[in-house]
Amino acid sequence: MSTSEVILYGLGPSRLECPFDCETWGVNHAFQAPETKRLDKLFLFHKPKEIILPIMHTDMNAAFAFIPYWDWGLLKRVSHEGLDVISLYKIEGVKSRKYPLERITRKFKTDYFLNSLCYVIAYAIDKGYGKIRFYGVDMATTSERRMEKGGMEFWIGYAMGLGIEIEITRNSNLLKTRTGYPFGMEHLLETSLETC
């Protein structure tokens, strides 16, 4: 098992704790965050698109505008300046490599990828990293917990089963139950409330 380690960097609140003290991989628009001090690889799994965001006017009536998901000019520039960009598809004007989906799917005998970071964890396992650290990967929103958390925990469990060390920030919801206690031990929560 390799002693090398990698940080998987997302945009959840715990990204502010990231020390950027080893190889750091980000996903999607992580390269645009002002707090991002270092990215060695950028993984792009969302198709190039525009997203709809509400724009609030002074009269407080919501209007909607299409804005780019990424800063295209910056993405093109950082890809040509040496940031290693890996994607599922070709992006016009961006220097990138194709994610080895078929090989990884065959190797791990599954295509259970529920979000971008599932692909990235599988990639880190494939590359033989001995430790995977998570910053900004908090699974804090309801949709993340409902639709993505299970996939993340599957790949983290896969890594742990291979002896890979996992480090998760304290406030992340990864590898935590809804109550914070193992199933069947929820009574500890009730007891602690009664003693307050």
Secondary structure, DSSP 8 states (H G I E B T S, - for coil): ----EEEEE-SSGGGGG----SEEEEEGGGGG-TT----SEEEE-S-S-EEEEEEE-TT--EEEEEEESS-HHHHHHHHHTT-EEEESS--TT---EE--HHHHHHHHT-----SHHHHHHHHHHHTT-SEEEEES----SHHHHHHTHHHHHHHHHHHHHTT-EEEE-TT--TT--SSSS-TT-THHHHHHHHT-
